[in-house]
Amino acid sequence: MARKVKDPGLGESTTTSAKRIVNKDGSFNIKHLHGKTGIAALYAYLVDISWTHFFLLVFSAYFVLNMVFASVYMLIGVQYISVTPQSFLRDFVNAFFFSSQTITTLGYGAMAPTNIAAGIVSSFEALFGLLSFSFVTGLLYGRFSKPKASIEFSEHIIYRDFKEGKALMFRLMNSKTDVMINPRVTVTLAITELDKEQGYKRNFYQINLERNHITYLPTTWTIVHEIDKDSPLEKFSEEELKQLNGEFLIMVTYYDEAFNEEVYRLHSYTFKELLIDVAFEKAFYYDEDGYTVLDHKKISHTEKFTSSETSKTMSNSNLKKQEAFSQQTNKN
């Protein structure tokens, strides 16, 4: 009998058009309204975004700030930053360069404020620059020091024969050379079903796994959920599984020796990402020197699955063909 679990905080009420609960990057697919804002929220946001996005924001902010201060120096007059007035474009470029030297506290000496207004603005800009670069330096440290799980997941979840029945499987891999110590996996299945009284409702089930804990993970680990009488998927056919509105919510935790603490990673699969009657290709092999070689590009590679019964039938067929060929050869 499938065991339901209480709502883990995701909400039981839903609609058929609801998007997946967990995105591919492990973040929850939730829009926040009227949430708290401030330096702490900004810091958390800037630490979590991608490196590309982070540096684009830093360079954009640097460019915009220098544009603003260059405009102020233009209003004061470029002659007061030791620049001989020329055309508007040339003057603005000189004001921009003076601003960039001031905000970084660099100062080549060729340009300098020569009146009180320019001196006040440049002093304020220098202070603002020191505070800004200190903030960016703290962000860089926070981004490098924040523990992040180094786990890759297979692109699809597969459904195939397993032992005497069927099973669902997905695969995960260690994406770094560090060894993952004591990795543990928990899987919760959320299925959207029609309730006559409450409309569409999410039901949550704790998924039993063949193994939910291993000692260490240097290569790959295929997670297996055997579909038996205790599985919530036991009542569905293959075609019904393809159309099922559900999502596997996965959390992997392990001890990371690089960060010297426990880290976690969230992931999810929907039934739209289900492949039937395929198996994962082996992602590692042994080279000529006997070393284990792990090919990270093969994390999602699959091949046509051949059940043991099919393999046995094919072997018997090949054996009969060989016997027939031997008999024919002997007659000749």
RODO-2510 file (C-alpha; in nm, 4 decimals, decimal comma):
residues 332
     n   res          X          Y          Z
     1     m     0,0000     0,0000     0,0000
     2     a     0,1452     0,3362    -0,1049
     3     r     0,2202     0,5568     0,1953
     4     k     0,1051     0,9172     0,1727
     5     v     0,2947     1,1876     0,3580
     6     k     0,1866     1,5265     0,4815
     7     d     0,2258     1,8368     0,2697
     8     p     0,5984     1,9279     0,2971
     9     g     0,5142     2,2980     0,2644
    10     l     0,4401     2,3132    -0,1068
    11     g     0,0615     2,3311    -0,0814
    12     e    -0,1949     2,0637    -0,1651
    13     s    -0,4254     2,2802    -0,3775
    14     t    -0,3170     2,3093    -0,7402
    15     t    -0,4344     2,3322    -1,1019
    16     t    -0,3573     2,1306    -1,4129
    17     s    -0,1641     2,4290    -1,5535
    18     a     0,0639     2,4635    -1,2496
    19     k     0,4339     2,4685    -1,3371
    20     r     0,6872     2,2302    -1,1905
    21     i     0,7682     2,2778    -0,8219
    22     v     1,1483     2,2631    -0,8476
    23     n     1,3431     2,4065    -1,1408
    24     k     1,6333     2,2267    -1,3071
    25     d     1,8851     2,4410    -1,1200
    26     g     1,7425     2,3266    -0,7858
    27     s     1,5526     2,6477    -0,7060
    28     f     1,1845     2,6467    -0,6124
    29     n     0,9540     2,7764    -0,8851
    30     i     0,7915     3,0391    -0,6643
    31     k     0,7319     3,4107    -0,7201
    32     h     0,7640     3,6183    -0,4035
    33     l     0,5438     3,9223    -0,3455
    34     h     0,5836     4,1786    -0,0660
    35     g     0,8890     4,0020     0,0682
    36     k     1,1500     4,1726     0,2822
    37     t     1,4150     4,3736     0,0983
    38     g     1,7392     4,5310     0,2076
    39     i     2,1150     4,4775     0,2086
    40     a     2,0801     4,1198     0,3396
    41     a     1,8350     4,0269     0,0632
    42     l     2,0553     4,1973    -0,1988
    43     y     2,3643     4,0156    -0,0692
    44     a     2,1875     3,6779    -0,0834
    45     y     2,0675     3,7497    -0,4370
    46     l     2,4132     3,8547    -0,5628
    47     v     2,5786     3,5511    -0,4037
    48     d     2,3357     3,3076    -0,5663
    49     i     2,3205     3,4359    -0,9255
    50     s     2,5472     3,2974    -1,1990
    51     w     2,9013     3,4293    -1,2477
    52     t     2,8085     3,5741    -1,5877
    53     h     2,5118     3,7604    -1,4445
    54     f     2,7189     3,8772    -1,1465
    55     f     3,0010     4,0300    -1,3541
    56     l     2,7532     4,1882    -1,5954
    57     l     2,5894     4,3628    -1,3001
    58     v     2,9274     4,4740    -1,1565
    59     f     3,0512     4,6187    -1,4868
    60     s     2,7132     4,7766    -1,5603
    61     a     2,7034     4,9429    -1,2175
    62     y     3,0627     5,0649    -1,2601
    63     f     2,9833     5,2131    -1,6024
    64     v     2,6594     5,3807    -1,4899
    65     l     2,8195     5,5333    -1,1777
    66     n     3,1018     5,6830    -1,3831
    67     m     2,8498     5,8192    -1,6324
    68     v     2,6585     5,9891    -1,3492
    69     f     2,9679     6,1459    -1,1909
    70     a     3,1037     6,2469    -1,5337
    71     s     2,7766     6,4340    -1,5924
    72     v     2,8202     6,6127    -1,2583
    73     y     3,1744     6,7182    -1,3524
    74     m     3,0417     6,8422    -1,6855
    75     l     2,7907     7,0630    -1,4986
    76     i     3,0652     7,1975    -1,2724
    77     g     3,2927     7,2562    -1,5708
    78     v     3,5761     7,0365    -1,6963
    79     q     3,8198     7,3276    -1,6536
    80     y     3,7889     7,2659    -1,2784
    81     i     3,9306     6,9125    -1,3135
    82     s     4,2416     7,0395    -1,4936
    83     v     4,1023     6,9791    -1,8442
    84     t     4,1072     7,2345    -2,1252
    85     p     3,7506     7,2568    -2,2658
    86     q     3,7148     7,1253    -2,6195
    87     s     3,4174     6,9555    -2,7861
    88     f     3,1290     6,8148    -2,5780
    89     l     3,2204     6,4525    -2,6561
    90     r     3,5905     6,5043    -2,5765
    91     d     3,5065     6,6843    -2,2541
    92     f     3,2642     6,4104    -2,1460
    93     v     3,5231     6,1396    -2,2164
    94     n     3,7803     6,3270    -2,0059
    95     a     3,5248     6,3690    -1,7260
    96     f     3,4484     5,9944    -1,7439
    97     f     3,8192     5,9063    -1,7170
    98     f     3,8612     6,1440    -1,4219
    99     s     3,5617     5,9824    -1,2534
   100     s     3,7000     5,6292    -1,3068
   101     q     4,0360     5,7334    -1,1591
   102     t     3,8635     5,8934    -0,8599
   103     i     3,6180     5,6109    -0,7833
   104     t     3,9019     5,3577    -0,7854
   105     t     4,1236     5,5985    -0,5820
   106     l     4,3883     5,5468    -0,8503
   107     g     4,4704     5,9046    -0,9600
   108     y     4,7404     5,9443    -1,2252
   109     g     4,7970     6,3111    -1,1377
   110     a     4,7247     6,4513    -1,4854
   111     m     4,3746     6,5579    -1,3768
   112     a     4,2772     6,6973    -1,0358
   113     p     3,9994     6,9140    -0,8867
   114     t     4,0855     7,2851    -0,8776
   115     n     3,7796     7,4355    -0,7034
   116     i     3,5652     7,3579    -0,3990
   117     a     3,2690     7,2046    -0,5910
   118     a     3,4869     6,9615    -0,7859
   119     g     3,6795     6,8791    -0,4678
   120     i     3,3611     6,8006    -0,2706
   121     v     3,2186     6,5787    -0,5484
   122     s     3,5486     6,3944    -0,6015
   123     s     3,5888     6,3356    -0,2258
   124     f     3,2380     6,1931    -0,2012
   125     e     3,3011     5,9758    -0,5079
   126     a     3,6256     5,8397    -0,3616
   127     l     3,4444     5,7419    -0,0390
   128     f     3,1614     5,5835    -0,2388
   129     g     3,4168     5,3929    -0,4468
   130     l     3,5921     5,2519    -0,1384
   131     l     3,2610     5,1315     0,0070
   132     s     3,1454     4,9865    -0,3261
   133     f     3,4643     4,7911    -0,3914
   134     s     3,4632     4,6617    -0,0344
   135     f     3,1099     4,5356    -0,0938
   136     v     3,2095     4,3659    -0,4218
   137     t     3,5131     4,2086    -0,2525
   138     g     3,2852     4,0672     0,0182
   139     l     3,0556     3,9298    -0,2510
   140     l     3,3470     3,7597    -0,4264
   141     y     3,4545     3,5977    -0,1001
   142     g     3,0963     3,4929    -0,0265
   143     r     3,0555     3,3390    -0,3715
   144     f     3,3797     3,1407    -0,3455
   145     s     3,3289     3,0309     0,0147
   146     k     2,9605     2,9352    -0,0098
   147     p     2,9264     2,5534    -0,0079
   148     k     2,7759     2,4202    -0,3298
   149     a     2,6972     2,0592    -0,4059
   150     s     2,8906     1,9200    -0,7018
   151     i     2,6243     1,6847    -0,8373
   152     e     2,5125     1,6209    -1,1937
   153     f     2,1782     1,4539    -1,2647
   154     s     2,0784     1,2560    -1,5709
   155     e     1,8595     1,4500    -1,8109
   156     h     1,5823     1,1893    -1,8005
   157     i     1,4300     0,9383    -1,5652
   158     i     1,3859     0,5913    -1,7155
   159     y     1,1261     0,3146    -1,6802
   160     r     1,2244    -0,0430    -1,7594
   161     d     1,2118    -0,4062    -1,6531
   162     f     1,3793    -0,4750    -1,3209
   163     k     1,4020    -0,8114    -1,1452
   164     e     1,0492    -0,9589    -1,1628
   165     g     0,8716    -0,6318    -1,2408
   166     k     0,9345    -0,2715    -1,3382
   167     a     1,1353     0,0130    -1,1923
   168     l     1,1992     0,3850    -1,2317
   169     m     1,5611     0,5015    -1,2332
   170     f     1,7679     0,8155    -1,2575
   171     r     2,1399     0,8652    -1,2292
   172     l     2,3635     1,1134    -1,0511
   173     m     2,7339     1,1767    -1,0780
   174     n     3,0072     1,3476    -0,8811
   175     s     3,1068     1,6459    -1,0985
   176     k     3,4327     1,7162    -0,9086
   177     t     3,7374     1,5110    -0,8162
   178     d     3,6560     1,5373    -0,4442
   179     v     3,4964     1,2290    -0,2949
   180     m     3,1349     1,2630    -0,1771
   181     i     3,1182     1,1175     0,1745
   182     n     2,7992     0,9471     0,2977
   183     p     2,5641     1,0636     0,0188
   184     r     2,1941     1,0199     0,1007
   185     v     1,8930     1,0545    -0,1281
   186     t     1,5279     1,1194    -0,0439
   187     v     1,2573     1,1220    -0,3105
   188     t     0,9040     1,2544    -0,2675
   189     l     0,6442     1,2085    -0,5401
   190     a     0,3816     1,4805    -0,5870
   191     i     0,0846     1,3689    -0,7998
   192     t    -0,1940     1,6033    -0,9070
   193     e    -0,5244     1,4172    -0,8788
   194     l    -0,8893     1,5197    -0,9044
   195     d    -1,0758     1,5416    -0,5752
   196     k    -1,4546     1,5593    -0,6090
   197     e    -1,4838     1,7999    -0,3158
   198     q    -1,1659     2,0115    -0,3401
   199     g    -1,0972     2,0060    -0,7130
   200     y    -0,7424     1,9309    -0,8217
   201     k    -0,5188     1,8406    -0,5309
   202     r    -0,1579     1,7392    -0,4816
   203     n    -0,0974     1,4126    -0,3018
   204     f     0,2505     1,3488    -0,1661
   205     y     0,4125     1,0067    -0,1355
   206     q     0,7428     0,8997     0,0159
   207     i     0,9207     0,6899    -0,2464
   208     n     1,0993     0,3716    -0,1378
   209     l     1,4412     0,3283    -0,2984
   210     e     1,6538     0,0216    -0,3531
   211     r     1,9327     0,2122    -0,1746
   212     n     1,9012     0,5604    -0,0281
   213     h     2,2465     0,5775     0,1270
   214     i     2,5991     0,4755     0,0283
   215     t     2,9356     0,5305     0,1943
   216     y     3,1011     0,7374    -0,0789
   217     l     3,0518     0,8280    -0,4446
   218     p     3,3609     0,8605    -0,6672
   219     t     3,1783     0,7873    -0,9976
   220     t     2,8046     0,7378    -1,0637
   221     w     2,5026     0,6148    -0,8677
   222     t     2,1824     0,4900    -1,0261
   223     i     1,8848     0,5486    -0,7974
   224     v     1,6188     0,2765    -0,8327
   225     h     1,2541     0,2810    -0,7276
   226     e     1,1037    -0,0631    -0,7720
   227     i     0,7352    -0,0497    -0,8659
   228     d     0,5724    -0,3051    -0,6371
   229     k     0,2574    -0,3199    -0,4252
   230     d     0,3962    -0,0454    -0,1987
   231     s     0,4600     0,1951    -0,4846
   232     p     0,2095     0,4754    -0,5583
   233     l     0,2751     0,4099    -0,9297
   234     e     0,1756     0,0429    -0,9180
   235     k    -0,1787     0,1186    -1,0437
   236     f    -0,0656     0,3060    -1,3573
   237     s     0,0131     0,1553    -1,6978
   238     e     0,3027     0,2707    -1,9161
   239     e     0,0745     0,4966    -2,1216
   240     e    -0,0831     0,6418    -1,8068
   241     l     0,2610     0,7168    -1,6629
   242     k     0,3496     0,9239    -1,9700
   243     q     0,0388     1,1370    -1,9191
   244     l     0,0615     1,1554    -1,5402
   245     n     0,0720     1,5049    -1,3885
   246     g     0,3341     1,4476    -1,1248
   247     e     0,6838     1,5385    -1,0144
   248     f     0,9653     1,3608    -0,8337
   249     l     1,1182     1,5956    -0,5740
   250     i     1,4738     1,4874    -0,4987
   251     m     1,7168     1,5984    -0,2314
   252     v     2,0752     1,4733    -0,2136
   253     t     2,2912     1,5489     0,0904
   254     y     2,6525     1,4539     0,1559
   255     y     2,9634     1,5626     0,3435
   256     d     3,1972     1,7705     0,1260
   257     e     3,5612     1,7459     0,2327
   258     a     3,6529     2,0654     0,0387
   259     f     3,4084     2,2819     0,2390
   260     n     3,4401     2,0653     0,5498
   261     e     3,0625     2,0549     0,6014
   262     e     2,7440     1,8900     0,4776
   263     v     2,5938     2,0244     0,1553
   264     y     2,2738     1,9497    -0,0329
   265     r     2,1269     1,9727    -0,3817
   266     l     1,7637     1,9770    -0,4954
   267     h     1,6401     1,8432    -0,8279
   268     s     1,3179     1,7236    -0,9845
   269     y     1,1795     1,5172    -1,2719
   270     t     0,8351     1,5337    -1,4291
   271     f     0,6772     1,2482    -1,6204
   272     k     0,7381     1,4417    -1,9431
   273     e     1,1044     1,3531    -1,8877
   274     l     1,0308     0,9797    -1,8726
   275     l     1,1977     0,7381    -2,1153
   276     i     1,0668     0,3825    -2,1476
   277     d     1,2609     0,0609    -2,2158
   278     v     1,6074     0,2140    -2,2183
   279     a     1,9061     0,1705    -1,9869
   280     f     2,1865     0,4030    -1,8887
   281     e     2,5153     0,3469    -2,0673
   282     k     2,8141     0,2807    -1,8457
   283     a     2,9827     0,6160    -1,7854
   284     f     3,3241     0,4853    -1,6778
   285     y     3,5789     0,2382    -1,8105
   286     y     3,9363     0,1252    -1,7435
   287     d     4,2299     0,2538    -1,9463
   288     e     4,5420     0,0616    -2,0459
   289     d     4,7113     0,1420    -1,7152
   290     g     4,4160     0,0152    -1,5127
   291     y     4,2873     0,3576    -1,4049
   292     t     3,9134     0,4200    -1,3839
   293     v     3,8128     0,6842    -1,6399
   294     l     3,4856     0,8684    -1,5733
   295     d     3,3255     1,0306    -1,8797
   296     h     3,1072     1,3163    -1,7531
   297     k     2,9425     1,3588    -2,0938
   298     k     2,7797     1,0169    -2,0563
   299     i     2,5737     1,1037    -1,7482
   300     s     2,2537     1,1064    -1,9599
   301     h     2,3492     0,8615    -2,2361
   302     t     2,1058     0,5718    -2,2758
   303     e     2,0803     0,2618    -2,4896
   304     k     1,8014     0,0249    -2,5871
   305     f     1,7243    -0,1992    -2,2928
   306     t     1,7210    -0,5740    -2,3496
   307     s     1,5579    -0,7754    -2,0719
   308     s     1,7125    -1,0957    -1,9440
   309     e     1,4341    -1,3006    -2,1004
   310     t     1,4925    -1,1376    -2,4385
   311     s     1,8661    -1,1929    -2,4084
   312     k     1,8046    -1,5572    -2,3174
   313     t     1,5755    -1,6054    -2,6181
   314     m     1,8300    -1,4424    -2,8490
   315     s     2,1080    -1,6598    -2,7085
   316     n     1,9004    -1,9777    -2,7632
   317     s     1,8199    -1,8657    -3,1161
   318     n     2,1858    -1,8007    -3,1945
   319     l     2,2795    -2,1374    -3,0440
   320     k     2,0265    -2,3183    -3,2638
   321     k     2,1596    -2,1380    -3,5724
   322     q     2,5149    -2,2421    -3,4845
   323     e     2,4072    -2,6064    -3,4346
   324     a     2,2213    -2,6061    -3,7671
   325     f     2,5251    -2,4577    -3,9425
   326     s     2,7548    -2,7197    -3,7824
   327     q     2,5268    -3,0027    -3,8912
   328     q     2,5123    -2,8694    -4,2456
   329     t     2,8917    -2,8367    -4,2519
   330     n     2,9373    -3,1947    -4,1295
   331     k     2,7036    -3,3284    -4,3995
   332     n     2,9029    -3,1480    -4,6641
***
